[in-house]
């Protein structure tokens, strides 16, 4: 029996949503990581950040992120701070190949991304922003301000305004990143999609995915100012080479999404074929 385009995206969203097993595994790792850091640093705060608990993670691909707020470290000791956290976690998990992956320390409990945990060491920021704010390594030799609470609230408000359709839209764009191995920041994509949706009164998934690709292309994946005014500029890619690759893959995605949307009225099967190509054969088939 044929699917409609809307049903195809509904089924795809179910596939992208992390399973209860993934959530349970993440919870188990959390306890051991927290105990290790508590014994080594006597931290002030330890909490989950990133997309995993925010409704925008991708099953099988998104790792789990935590902030650990460590007291008594000088603002000049950012590299030392990462090294100290890395050494502590490596001592507790010697078989996991713990490494620094700025601005975090990555603990890969397995070979898949979903089995990895990233810990971001942070210092409390004393400025008044209305949200809990921290200083974290910026990967360029300095610090950047970060507020997971503020960014989650920004996305949540826009998602609520559009009847819960923005977080799924973020997932659809992130799915392209993972299925096509696009070297672009998930955080950048999440805020770009939210900024795009902020100006909309309704969301139609396939049409708006195409429009977002067009929006990103028109902006040439330019760095963006944090819409909450906390983190300064947010960069899409970590190197010029990765930016060049991301732009090339974006152009391909825009072309395929444009063809899929053009076919949605008169040739739904062809539209499905283009979506399957865009998502590297991970989108549902036209026939159930």
Secondary structure, 3 states (H helix, E strand, C coil): CECCHHHHHHHHHHHHCCCHHHHHHHHHHHHHHHHHHHHHHCCCEEEEECCCCCCCCCCCCCCEEEEEECCCCCCCCHHHHHHHHHHHHHHHCCCCCCEEECCEEEEECCCCHHHEEEEEEEEECCCCCCCCCEEEECCCCCEEEECHHHHHHHHHHHHHHCCCCHHHHHHHHHHHHHHCCCCCCHHHHHHHHHHHHHCCCCCCHHHHHHHHHHHHHHCCCCCEECCCCCCCEECCCCCHHHHHHHHHHHHHHHHHHHHHHHHCCCCHHHHHHHHHHHCCCCCCCCEC
